Amino acid sequence: MWRIIIVLVLLIILFLMIRKSIRDFRNKNAAPPLPSKDMMVQDPVCKLYIAAGSAVVEKIGGQHYHFCSHECALKFKSYMSD
Ligand SMILES: [Zn+2]
């Protein structure tokens, strides 16, 4: 009898661990990391390519955008608010 209870408890622990790891995996996919410094990113305003390390990064609507300059970032924000 005790053996069944121990097995059940172990199964529940295992199930909770699997569920947690699936949730962590999903969270990782939902929020992709910022590109590395050397990666080339495109400015959505002037279509210029800049290295992510020297770009102006703005978080707009939960997403990160890279700009060549603050002027482009401001322009983009004004487009978004229209
Ligand atoms: Zn630009």
PDB file of the backbone (N, CA, C, O) and the ligand in Angstrom, with CONECT records:
HET     ZN  A 101       1
ATOM      1  N   MET A   1       0.834  -1.211   0.000  1.00  0.00           N
ATOM      2  CA  MET A   1       0.000   0.000   0.000  1.00  0.00           C
ATOM      3  C   MET A   1       0.868   1.260   0.000  1.00  0.00           C
ATOM      4  O   MET A   1       0.641   2.170  -0.798  1.00  0.00           O
ATOM      5  N   TRP A   2       1.855   1.314   0.890  1.00  0.00           N
ATOM      6  CA  TRP A   2       2.741   2.482   0.984  1.00  0.00           C
ATOM      7  C   TRP A   2       3.512   2.708  -0.306  1.00  0.00           C
ATOM      8  O   TRP A   2       3.787   3.839  -0.706  1.00  0.00           O
ATOM      9  N   ARG A   3       3.849   1.597  -0.942  1.00  0.00           N
ATOM     10  CA  ARG A   3       4.627   1.694  -2.163  1.00  0.00           C
ATOM     11  C   ARG A   3       3.856   2.490  -3.243  1.00  0.00           C
ATOM     12  O   ARG A   3       4.427   3.303  -3.971  1.00  0.00           O
ATOM     13  N   ILE A   4       2.542   2.223  -3.314  1.00  0.00           N
ATOM     14  CA  ILE A   4       1.699   2.905  -4.305  1.00  0.00           C
ATOM     15  C   ILE A   4       1.692   4.415  -4.050  1.00  0.00           C
ATOM     16  O   ILE A   4       1.790   5.211  -4.984  1.00  0.00           O
ATOM     17  N   ILE A   5       1.578   4.795  -2.781  1.00  0.00           N
ATOM     18  CA  ILE A   5       1.546   6.224  -2.425  1.00  0.00           C
ATOM     19  C   ILE A   5       2.873   6.883  -2.791  1.00  0.00           C
ATOM     20  O   ILE A   5       2.888   7.979  -3.350  1.00  0.00           O
ATOM     21  N   ILE A   6       3.976   6.227  -2.481  1.00  0.00           N
ATOM     22  CA  ILE A   6       5.307   6.776  -2.798  1.00  0.00           C
ATOM     23  C   ILE A   6       5.455   6.956  -4.309  1.00  0.00           C
ATOM     24  O   ILE A   6       5.950   7.983  -4.774  1.00  0.00           O
ATOM     25  N   VAL A   7       5.022   5.951  -5.068  1.00  0.00           N
ATOM     26  CA  VAL A   7       5.099   6.034  -6.532  1.00  0.00           C
ATOM     27  C   VAL A   7       4.246   7.187  -7.045  1.00  0.00           C
ATOM     28  O   VAL A   7       4.673   7.929  -7.930  1.00  0.00           O
ATOM     29  N   LEU A   8       3.046   7.343  -6.499  1.00  0.00           N
ATOM     30  CA  LEU A   8       2.153   8.429  -6.901  1.00  0.00           C
ATOM     31  C   LEU A   8       2.780   9.792  -6.630  1.00  0.00           C
ATOM     32  O   LEU A   8       2.739  10.685  -7.476  1.00  0.00           O
ATOM     33  N   VAL A   9       3.361   9.941  -5.439  1.00  0.00           N
ATOM     34  CA  VAL A   9       4.003  11.218  -5.065  1.00  0.00           C
ATOM     35  C   VAL A   9       5.155  11.509  -6.018  1.00  0.00           C
ATOM     36  O   VAL A   9       5.320  12.644  -6.465  1.00  0.00           O
ATOM     37  N   LEU A  10       5.944  10.498  -6.329  1.00  0.00           N
ATOM     38  CA  LEU A  10       7.067  10.681  -7.257  1.00  0.00           C
ATOM     39  C   LEU A  10       6.561  11.091  -8.641  1.00  0.00           C
ATOM     40  O   LEU A  10       7.156  11.947  -9.296  1.00  0.00           O
ATOM     41  N   LEU A  11       5.470  10.481  -9.078  1.00  0.00           N
ATOM     42  CA  LEU A  11       4.889  10.820 -10.381  1.00  0.00           C
ATOM     43  C   LEU A  11       4.408  12.269 -10.405  1.00  0.00           C
ATOM     44  O   LEU A  11       4.591  12.974 -11.397  1.00  0.00           O
ATOM     45  N   ILE A  12       3.796  12.706  -9.311  1.00  0.00           N
ATOM     46  CA  ILE A  12       3.310  14.088  -9.232  1.00  0.00           C
ATOM     47  C   ILE A  12       4.496  15.054  -9.296  1.00  0.00           C
ATOM     48  O   ILE A  12       4.447  16.050 -10.017  1.00  0.00           O
ATOM     49  N   ILE A  13       5.562  14.760  -8.543  1.00  0.00           N
ATOM     50  CA  ILE A  13       6.760  15.610  -8.558  1.00  0.00           C
ATOM     51  C   ILE A  13       7.335  15.667  -9.974  1.00  0.00           C
ATOM     52  O   ILE A  13       7.687  16.738 -10.468  1.00  0.00           O
ATOM     53  N   LEU A  14       7.426  14.519 -10.613  1.00  0.00           N
ATOM     54  CA  LEU A  14       7.955  14.444 -11.974  1.00  0.00           C
ATOM     55  C   LEU A  14       7.098  15.276 -12.934  1.00  0.00           C
ATOM     56  O   LEU A  14       7.620  16.007 -13.776  1.00  0.00           O
ATOM     57  N   PHE A  15       5.784  15.150 -12.793  1.00  0.00           N
ATOM     58  CA  PHE A  15       4.844  15.899 -13.639  1.00  0.00           C
ATOM     59  C   PHE A  15       5.027  17.399 -13.449  1.00  0.00           C
ATOM     60  O   PHE A  15       5.040  18.150 -14.424  1.00  0.00           O
ATOM     61  N   LEU A  16       5.170  17.845 -12.184  1.00  0.00           N
ATOM     62  CA  LEU A  16       5.342  19.270 -11.901  1.00  0.00           C
ATOM     63  C   LEU A  16       6.651  19.784 -12.478  1.00  0.00           C
ATOM     64  O   LEU A  16       6.707  20.900 -12.994  1.00  0.00           O
ATOM     65  N   MET A  17       7.718  18.969 -12.393  1.00  0.00           N
ATOM     66  CA  MET A  17       9.018  19.362 -12.929  1.00  0.00           C
ATOM     67  C   MET A  17       8.951  19.518 -14.448  1.00  0.00           C
ATOM     68  O   MET A  17       9.496  20.470 -15.006  1.00  0.00           O
ATOM     69  N   ILE A  18       8.279  18.573 -15.109  1.00  0.00           N
ATOM     70  CA  ILE A  18       8.152  18.633 -16.576  1.00  0.00           C
ATOM     71  C   ILE A  18       7.345  19.867 -16.973  1.00  0.00           C
ATOM     72  O   ILE A  18       7.702  20.580 -17.911  1.00  0.00           O
ATOM     73  N   ARG A  19       6.244  20.112 -16.242  1.00  0.00           N
ATOM     74  CA  ARG A  19       5.397  21.264 -16.555  1.00  0.00           C
ATOM     75  C   ARG A  19       6.183  22.575 -16.408  1.00  0.00           C
ATOM     76  O   ARG A  19       6.033  23.488 -17.219  1.00  0.00           O
ATOM     77  N   LYS A  20       7.019  22.657 -15.366  1.00  0.00           N
ATOM     78  CA  LYS A  20       7.818  23.856 -15.125  1.00  0.00           C
ATOM     79  C   LYS A  20       8.833  24.067 -16.245  1.00  0.00           C
ATOM     80  O   LYS A  20       9.027  25.190 -16.710  1.00  0.00           O
ATOM     81  N   SER A  21       9.481  22.978 -16.677  1.00  0.00           N
ATOM     82  CA  SER A  21      10.493  23.116 -17.724  1.00  0.00           C
ATOM     83  C   SER A  21       9.844  23.517 -19.052  1.00  0.00           C
ATOM     84  O   SER A  21      10.434  24.269 -19.828  1.00  0.00           O
ATOM     85  N   ILE A  22       8.638  23.020 -19.313  1.00  0.00           N
ATOM     86  CA  ILE A  22       7.919  23.413 -20.535  1.00  0.00           C
ATOM     87  C   ILE A  22       7.587  24.905 -20.464  1.00  0.00           C
ATOM     88  O   ILE A  22       7.716  25.631 -21.450  1.00  0.00           O
ATOM     89  N   ARG A  23       7.158  25.346 -19.279  1.00  0.00           N
ATOM     90  CA  ARG A  23       6.804  26.761 -19.111  1.00  0.00           C
ATOM     91  C   ARG A  23       8.043  27.652 -19.302  1.00  0.00           C
ATOM     92  O   ARG A  23       7.961  28.694 -19.953  1.00  0.00           O
ATOM     93  N   ASP A  24       9.182  27.245 -18.737  1.00  0.00           N
ATOM     94  CA  ASP A  24      10.431  27.997 -18.901  1.00  0.00           C
ATOM     95  C   ASP A  24      10.809  28.079 -20.368  1.00  0.00           C
ATOM     96  O   ASP A  24      11.231  29.127 -20.857  1.00  0.00           O
ATOM     97  N   PHE A  25      10.652  26.956 -21.066  1.00  0.00           N
ATOM     98  CA  PHE A  25      10.993  26.895 -22.493  1.00  0.00           C
ATOM     99  C   PHE A  25      10.125  27.868 -23.282  1.00  0.00           C
ATOM    100  O   PHE A  25      10.618  28.582 -24.155  1.00  0.00           O
ATOM    101  N   ARG A  26       8.824  27.892 -22.970  1.00  0.00           N
ATOM    102  CA  ARG A  26       7.898  28.803 -23.659  1.00  0.00           C
ATOM    103  C   ARG A  26       8.256  30.248 -23.380  1.00  0.00           C
ATOM    104  O   ARG A  26       8.237  31.075 -24.291  1.00  0.00           O
ATOM    105  N   ASN A  27       8.583  30.569 -22.134  1.00  0.00           N
ATOM    106  CA  ASN A  27       8.945  31.936 -21.773  1.00  0.00           C
ATOM    107  C   ASN A  27      10.178  32.384 -22.537  1.00  0.00           C
ATOM    108  O   ASN A  27      10.269  33.533 -22.969  1.00  0.00           O
ATOM    109  N   LYS A  28      11.130  31.467 -22.700  1.00  0.00           N
ATOM    110  CA  LYS A  28      12.353  31.780 -23.439  1.00  0.00           C
ATOM    111  C   LYS A  28      12.003  32.147 -24.883  1.00  0.00           C
ATOM    112  O   LYS A  28      12.561  33.088 -25.448  1.00  0.00           O
ATOM    113  N   ASN A  29      11.073  31.394 -25.468  1.00  0.00           N
ATOM    114  CA  ASN A  29      10.667  31.656 -26.846  1.00  0.00           C
ATOM    115  C   ASN A  29       9.886  32.959 -26.963  1.00  0.00           C
ATOM    116  O   ASN A  29       9.977  33.656 -27.974  1.00  0.00           O
ATOM    117  N   ALA A  30       9.123  33.285 -25.931  1.00  0.00           N
ATOM    118  CA  ALA A  30       8.288  34.489 -25.985  1.00  0.00           C
ATOM    119  C   ALA A  30       9.135  35.755 -25.969  1.00  0.00           C
ATOM    120  O   ALA A  30       8.787  36.745 -26.612  1.00  0.00           O
ATOM    121  N   ALA A  31      10.252  35.728 -25.232  1.00  0.00           N
ATOM    122  CA  ALA A  31      11.101  36.907 -25.132  1.00  0.00           C
ATOM    123  C   ALA A  31      12.486  36.603 -25.692  1.00  0.00           C
ATOM    124  O   ALA A  31      13.378  36.201 -24.945  1.00  0.00           O
ATOM    125  N   PRO A  32      12.676  36.790 -26.986  1.00  0.00           N
ATOM    126  CA  PRO A  32      13.980  36.489 -27.551  1.00  0.00           C
ATOM    127  C   PRO A  32      15.040  37.445 -27.035  1.00  0.00           C
ATOM    128  O   PRO A  32      14.742  38.621 -26.823  1.00  0.00           O
ATOM    129  N   PRO A  33      16.267  36.983 -26.824  1.00  0.00           N
ATOM    130  CA  PRO A  33      17.323  37.852 -26.315  1.00  0.00           C
ATOM    131  C   PRO A  33      17.700  38.900 -27.348  1.00  0.00           C
ATOM    132  O   PRO A  33      17.453  38.724 -28.541  1.00  0.00           O
ATOM    133  N   LEU A  34      18.290  39.974 -26.892  1.00  0.00           N
ATOM    134  CA  LEU A  34      18.746  41.023 -27.802  1.00  0.00           C
ATOM    135  C   LEU A  34      19.861  40.473 -28.679  1.00  0.00           C
ATOM    136  O   LEU A  34      20.640  39.631 -28.232  1.00  0.00           O
ATOM    137  N   PRO A  35      19.949  40.941 -29.933  1.00  0.00           N
ATOM    138  CA  PRO A  35      21.035  40.453 -30.788  1.00  0.00           C
ATOM    139  C   PRO A  35      22.398  40.833 -30.216  1.00  0.00           C
ATOM    140  O   PRO A  35      22.526  41.827 -29.502  1.00  0.00           O
ATOM    141  N   SER A  36      23.416  40.030 -30.537  1.00  0.00           N
ATOM    142  CA  SER A  36      24.751  40.305 -30.013  1.00  0.00           C
ATOM    143  C   SER A  36      25.299  41.593 -30.620  1.00  0.00           C
ATOM    144  O   SER A  36      24.836  42.042 -31.669  1.00  0.00           O
ATOM    145  N   LYS A  37      26.281  42.177 -29.957  1.00  0.00           N
ATOM    146  CA  LYS A  37      26.832  43.486 -30.332  1.00  0.00           C
ATOM    147  C   LYS A  37      27.284  43.568 -31.789  1.00  0.00           C
ATOM    148  O   LYS A  37      27.127  44.600 -32.443  1.00  0.00           O
ATOM    149  N   ASP A  38      27.851  42.462 -32.290  1.00  0.00           N
ATOM    150  CA  ASP A  38      28.416  42.488 -33.641  1.00  0.00           C
ATOM    151  C   ASP A  38      27.378  42.236 -34.726  1.00  0.00           C
ATOM    152  O   ASP A  38      27.656  42.386 -35.916  1.00  0.00           O
ATOM    153  N   MET A  39      26.173  41.849 -34.300  1.00  0.00           N
ATOM    154  CA  MET A  39      25.151  41.536 -35.284  1.00  0.00           C
ATOM    155  C   MET A  39      24.651  42.808 -35.965  1.00  0.00           C
ATOM    156  O   MET A  39      24.473  43.844 -35.324  1.00  0.00           O
ATOM    157  N   MET A  40      24.427  42.708 -37.277  1.00  0.00           N
ATOM    158  CA  MET A  40      23.918  43.853 -38.012  1.00  0.00           C
ATOM    159  C   MET A  40      22.398  43.876 -37.901  1.00  0.00           C
ATOM    160  O   MET A  40      21.729  42.866 -38.124  1.00  0.00           O
ATOM    161  N   VAL A  41      21.873  45.028 -37.559  1.00  0.00           N
ATOM    162  CA  VAL A  41      20.420  45.198 -37.446  1.00  0.00           C
ATOM    163  C   VAL A  41      19.989  46.342 -38.359  1.00  0.00           C
ATOM    164  O   VAL A  41      20.769  47.243 -38.666  1.00  0.00           O
ATOM    165  N   GLN A  42      18.726  46.284 -38.786  1.00  0.00           N
ATOM    166  CA  GLN A  42      18.251  47.309 -39.715  1.00  0.00           C
ATOM    167  C   GLN A  42      17.422  48.368 -38.986  1.00  0.00           C
ATOM    168  O   GLN A  42      16.566  48.059 -38.157  1.00  0.00           O
ATOM    169  N   ASP A  43      17.701  49.599 -39.319  1.00  0.00           N
ATOM    170  CA  ASP A  43      16.920  50.719 -38.824  1.00  0.00           C
ATOM    171  C   ASP A  43      15.598  50.703 -39.590  1.00  0.00           C
ATOM    172  O   ASP A  43      15.605  50.813 -40.816  1.00  0.00           O
ATOM    173  N   PRO A  44      14.456  50.568 -38.894  1.00  0.00           N
ATOM    174  CA  PRO A  44      13.174  50.479 -39.617  1.00  0.00           C
ATOM    175  C   PRO A  44      12.755  51.802 -40.264  1.00  0.00           C
ATOM    176  O   PRO A  44      11.834  51.821 -41.080  1.00  0.00           O
ATOM    177  N   VAL A  45      13.419  52.906 -39.909  1.00  0.00           N
ATOM    178  CA  VAL A  45      13.046  54.217 -40.459  1.00  0.00           C
ATOM    179  C   VAL A  45      13.812  54.507 -41.742  1.00  0.00           C
ATOM    180  O   VAL A  45      13.202  54.733 -42.787  1.00  0.00           O
ATOM    181  N   CYS A  46      15.153  54.505 -41.676  1.00  0.00           N
ATOM    182  CA  CYS A  46      15.948  54.868 -42.856  1.00  0.00           C
ATOM    183  C   CYS A  46      16.529  53.649 -43.569  1.00  0.00           C
ATOM    184  O   CYS A  46      17.256  53.793 -44.552  1.00  0.00           O
ATOM    185  N   LYS A  47      16.208  52.433 -43.070  1.00  0.00           N
ATOM    186  CA  LYS A  47      16.628  51.163 -43.688  1.00  0.00           C
ATOM    187  C   LYS A  47      18.147  50.953 -43.701  1.00  0.00           C
ATOM    188  O   LYS A  47      18.664  50.134 -44.461  1.00  0.00           O
ATOM    189  N   LEU A  48      18.837  51.691 -42.863  1.00  0.00           N
ATOM    190  CA  LEU A  48      20.286  51.580 -42.769  1.00  0.00           C
ATOM    191  C   LEU A  48      20.652  50.397 -41.865  1.00  0.00           C
ATOM    192  O   LEU A  48      19.935  50.098 -40.910  1.00  0.00           O
ATOM    193  N   TYR A  49      21.763  49.729 -42.169  1.00  0.00           N
ATOM    194  CA  TYR A  49      22.233  48.642 -41.314  1.00  0.00           C
ATOM    195  C   TYR A  49      23.288  49.170 -40.350  1.00  0.00           C
ATOM    196  O   TYR A  49      24.232  49.848 -40.754  1.00  0.00           O
ATOM    197  N   ILE A  50      23.113  48.848 -39.063  1.00  0.00           N
ATOM    198  CA  ILE A  50      24.091  49.247 -38.051  1.00  0.00           C
ATOM    199  C   ILE A  50      24.403  48.056 -37.157  1.00  0.00           C
ATOM    200  O   ILE A  50      23.604  47.128 -37.035  1.00  0.00           O
ATOM    201  N   ALA A  51      25.581  48.098 -36.530  1.00  0.00           N
ATOM    202  CA  ALA A  51      25.933  47.050 -35.567  1.00  0.00           C
ATOM    203  C   ALA A  51      25.068  47.249 -34.325  1.00  0.00           C
ATOM    204  O   ALA A  51      24.902  48.371 -33.846  1.00  0.00           O
ATOM    205  N   ALA A  52      24.517  46.142 -33.809  1.00  0.00           N
ATOM    206  CA  ALA A  52      23.606  46.231 -32.663  1.00  0.00           C
ATOM    207  C   ALA A  52      24.258  46.936 -31.472  1.00  0.00           C
ATOM    208  O   ALA A  52      23.579  47.602 -30.689  1.00  0.00           O
ATOM    209  N   GLY A  53      25.576  46.785 -31.343  1.00  0.00           N
ATOM    210  CA  GLY A  53      26.291  47.392 -30.224  1.00  0.00           C
ATOM    211  C   GLY A  53      26.322  48.905 -30.262  1.00  0.00           C
ATOM    212  O   GLY A  53      26.403  49.552 -29.218  1.00  0.00           O
ATOM    213  N   SER A  54      26.257  49.486 -31.475  1.00  0.00           N
ATOM    214  CA  SER A  54      26.319  50.950 -31.579  1.00  0.00           C
ATOM    215  C   SER A  54      24.965  51.553 -31.938  1.00  0.00           C
ATOM    216  O   SER A  54      24.854  52.759 -32.153  1.00  0.00           O
ATOM    217  N   ALA A  55      23.943  50.714 -32.000  1.00  0.00           N
ATOM    218  CA  ALA A  55      22.616  51.214 -32.363  1.00  0.00           C
ATOM    219  C   ALA A  55      21.907  51.814 -31.161  1.00  0.00           C
ATOM    220  O   ALA A  55      22.227  51.511 -30.012  1.00  0.00           O
ATOM    221  N   VAL A  56      20.936  52.672 -31.451  1.00  0.00           N
ATOM    222  CA  VAL A  56      20.063  53.218 -30.407  1.00  0.00           C
ATOM    223  C   VAL A  56      18.912  52.226 -30.252  1.00  0.00           C
ATOM    224  O   VAL A  56      18.161  51.993 -31.199  1.00  0.00           O
ATOM    225  N   VAL A  57      18.773  51.641 -29.060  1.00  0.00           N
ATOM    226  CA  VAL A  57      17.741  50.625 -28.837  1.00  0.00           C
ATOM    227  C   VAL A  57      16.571  51.249 -28.092  1.00  0.00           C
ATOM    228  O   VAL A  57      16.739  51.895 -27.058  1.00  0.00           O
ATOM    229  N   GLU A  58      15.390  51.042 -28.641  1.00  0.00           N
ATOM    230  CA  GLU A  58      14.172  51.534 -27.988  1.00  0.00           C
ATOM    231  C   GLU A  58      13.204  50.368 -27.836  1.00  0.00           C
ATOM    232  O   GLU A  58      13.030  49.568 -28.756  1.00  0.00           O
ATOM    233  N   LYS A  59      12.571  50.278 -26.657  1.00  0.00           N
ATOM    234  CA  LYS A  59      11.566  49.241 -26.447  1.00  0.00           C
ATOM    235  C   LYS A  59      10.200  49.874 -26.682  1.00  0.00           C
ATOM    236  O   LYS A  59       9.742  50.708 -25.901  1.00  0.00           O
ATOM    237  N   ILE A  60       9.561  49.464 -27.768  1.00  0.00           N
ATOM    238  CA  ILE A  60       8.255  50.024 -28.126  1.00  0.00           C
ATOM    239  C   ILE A  60       7.269  48.873 -28.252  1.00  0.00           C
ATOM    240  O   ILE A  60       7.489  47.931 -29.013  1.00  0.00           O
ATOM    241  N   GLY A  61       6.188  48.960 -27.501  1.00  0.00           N
ATOM    242  CA  GLY A  61       5.149  47.926 -27.545  1.00  0.00           C
ATOM    243  C   GLY A  61       5.675  46.540 -27.208  1.00  0.00           C
ATOM    244  O   GLY A  61       5.245  45.551 -27.801  1.00  0.00           O
ATOM    245  N   GLY A  62       6.601  46.462 -26.262  1.00  0.00           N
ATOM    246  CA  GLY A  62       7.144  45.180 -25.820  1.00  0.00           C
ATOM    247  C   GLY A  62       8.189  44.585 -26.745  1.00  0.00           C
ATOM    248  O   GLY A  62       8.680  43.483 -26.496  1.00  0.00           O
ATOM    249  N   GLN A  63       8.541  45.307 -27.824  1.00  0.00           N
ATOM    250  CA  GLN A  63       9.534  44.807 -28.768  1.00  0.00           C
ATOM    251  C   GLN A  63      10.699  45.789 -28.853  1.00  0.00           C
ATOM    252  O   GLN A  63      10.519  46.999 -28.721  1.00  0.00           O
ATOM    253  N   HIS A  64      11.900  45.245 -29.077  1.00  0.00           N
ATOM    254  CA  HIS A  64      13.077  46.104 -29.190  1.00  0.00           C
ATOM    255  C   HIS A  64      13.320  46.488 -30.637  1.00  0.00           C
ATOM    256  O   HIS A  64      13.271  45.644 -31.532  1.00  0.00           O
ATOM    257  N   TYR A  65      13.581  47.760 -30.858  1.00  0.00           N
ATOM    258  CA  TYR A  65      13.893  48.257 -32.196  1.00  0.00           C
ATOM    259  C   TYR A  65      15.264  48.934 -32.151  1.00  0.00           C
ATOM    260  O   TYR A  65      15.644  49.555 -31.158  1.00  0.00           O
ATOM    261  N   HIS A  66      15.981  48.793 -33.248  1.00  0.00           N
ATOM    262  CA  HIS A  66      17.317  49.394 -33.342  1.00  0.00           C
ATOM    263  C   HIS A  66      17.295  50.522 -34.352  1.00  0.00           C
ATOM    264  O   HIS A  66      16.744  50.390 -35.444  1.00  0.00           O
ATOM    265  N   PHE A  67      17.905  51.636 -33.968  1.00  0.00           N
ATOM    266  CA  PHE A  67      17.950  52.808 -34.839  1.00  0.00           C
ATOM    267  C   PHE A  67      19.381  53.299 -34.975  1.00  0.00           C
ATOM    268  O   PHE A  67      20.218  53.072 -34.102  1.00  0.00           O
ATOM    269  N   CYS A  68      19.654  53.994 -36.113  1.00  0.00           N
ATOM    270  CA  CYS A  68      20.994  54.521 -36.340  1.00  0.00           C
ATOM    271  C   CYS A  68      21.230  55.754 -35.467  1.00  0.00           C
ATOM    272  O   CYS A  68      22.369  56.064 -35.117  1.00  0.00           O
ATOM    273  N   SER A  69      20.142  56.457 -35.116  1.00  0.00           N
ATOM    274  CA  SER A  69      20.275  57.691 -34.353  1.00  0.00           C
ATOM    275  C   SER A  69      19.006  57.957 -33.538  1.00  0.00           C
ATOM    276  O   SER A  69      17.976  57.315 -33.746  1.00  0.00           O
ATOM    277  N   HIS A  70      19.098  58.901 -32.620  1.00  0.00           N
ATOM    278  CA  HIS A  70      17.929  59.271 -31.817  1.00  0.00           C
ATOM    279  C   HIS A  70      16.851  59.917 -32.688  1.00  0.00           C
ATOM    280  O   HIS A  70      15.660  59.813 -32.396  1.00  0.00           O
ATOM    281  N   GLU A  71      17.282  60.583 -33.758  1.00  0.00           N
ATOM    282  CA  GLU A  71      16.311  61.214 -34.671  1.00  0.00           C
ATOM    283  C   GLU A  71      15.383  60.149 -35.261  1.00  0.00           C
ATOM    284  O   GLU A  71      14.165  60.322 -35.308  1.00  0.00           O
ATOM    285  N   CYS A  72      15.986  59.043 -35.711  1.00  0.00           N
ATOM    286  CA  CYS A  72      15.191  57.961 -36.297  1.00  0.00           C
ATOM    287  C   CYS A  72      14.269  57.339 -35.248  1.00  0.00           C
ATOM    288  O   CYS A  72      13.120  57.007 -35.540  1.00  0.00           O
ATOM    289  N   ALA A  73      14.777  57.187 -34.034  1.00  0.00           N
ATOM    290  CA  ALA A  73      13.962  56.620 -32.952  1.00  0.00           C
ATOM    291  C   ALA A  73      12.749  57.501 -32.695  1.00  0.00           C
ATOM    292  O   ALA A  73      11.635  57.003 -32.526  1.00  0.00           O
ATOM    293  N   LEU A  74      12.969  58.813 -32.665  1.00  0.00           N
ATOM    294  CA  LEU A  74      11.864  59.752 -32.432  1.00  0.00           C
ATOM    295  C   LEU A  74      10.870  59.708 -33.586  1.00  0.00           C
ATOM    296  O   LEU A  74       9.658  59.743 -33.377  1.00  0.00           O
ATOM    297  N   LYS A  75      11.402  59.631 -34.818  1.00  0.00           N
ATOM    298  CA  LYS A  75      10.540  59.551 -35.999  1.00  0.00           C
ATOM    299  C   LYS A  75       9.651  58.307 -35.927  1.00  0.00           C
ATOM    300  O   LYS A  75       8.450  58.353 -36.195  1.00  0.00           O
ATOM    301  N   PHE A  76      10.302  57.173 -35.547  1.00  0.00           N
ATOM    302  CA  PHE A  76       9.572  55.908 -35.469  1.00  0.00           C
ATOM    303  C   PHE A  76       8.456  55.988 -34.424  1.00  0.00           C
ATOM    304  O   PHE A  76       7.340  55.524 -34.655  1.00  0.00           O
ATOM    305  N   LYS A  77       8.777  56.586 -33.270  1.00  0.00           N
ATOM    306  CA  LYS A  77       7.776  56.723 -32.208  1.00  0.00           C
ATOM    307  C   LYS A  77       6.609  57.577 -32.661  1.00  0.00           C
ATOM    308  O   LYS A  77       5.463  57.305 -32.304  1.00  0.00           O
ATOM    309  N   SER A  78       6.891  58.614 -33.452  1.00  0.00           N
ATOM    310  CA  SER A  78       5.790  59.468 -33.921  1.00  0.00           C
ATOM    311  C   SER A  78       4.937  58.736 -34.948  1.00  0.00           C
ATOM    312  O   SER A  78       3.733  58.974 -35.048  1.00  0.00           O
ATOM    313  N   TYR A  79       5.583  57.816 -35.734  1.00  0.00           N
ATOM    314  CA  TYR A  79       4.791  56.994 -36.676  1.00  0.00           C
ATOM    315  C   TYR A  79       3.844  56.095 -35.889  1.00  0.00           C
ATOM    316  O   TYR A  79       2.676  55.929 -36.240  1.00  0.00           O
ATOM    317  N   MET A  80       4.395  55.508 -34.792  1.00  0.00           N
ATOM    318  CA  MET A  80       3.627  54.524 -34.029  1.00  0.00           C
ATOM    319  C   MET A  80       2.434  55.179 -33.329  1.00  0.00           C
ATOM    320  O   MET A  80       1.394  54.544 -33.151  1.00  0.00           O
ATOM    321  N   SER A  81       2.579  56.430 -32.937  1.00  0.00           N
ATOM    322  CA  SER A  81       1.498  57.082 -32.201  1.00  0.00           C
ATOM    323  C   SER A  81       0.429  57.660 -33.130  1.00  0.00           C
ATOM    324  O   SER A  81      -0.630  58.086 -32.668  1.00  0.00           O
ATOM    325  N   ASP A  82       0.703  57.674 -34.443  1.00  0.00           N
ATOM    326  CA  ASP A  82      -0.293  58.198 -35.399  1.00  0.00           C
ATOM    327  C   ASP A  82      -1.490  57.272 -35.516  1.00  0.00           C
ATOM    328  O   ASP A  82      -2.419  57.556 -36.272  1.00  0.00           O
TER     329      ASP A  82
HETATM  330 ZN    ZN A 101      18.179  55.855 -39.205  1.00  0.00          ZN2+
END
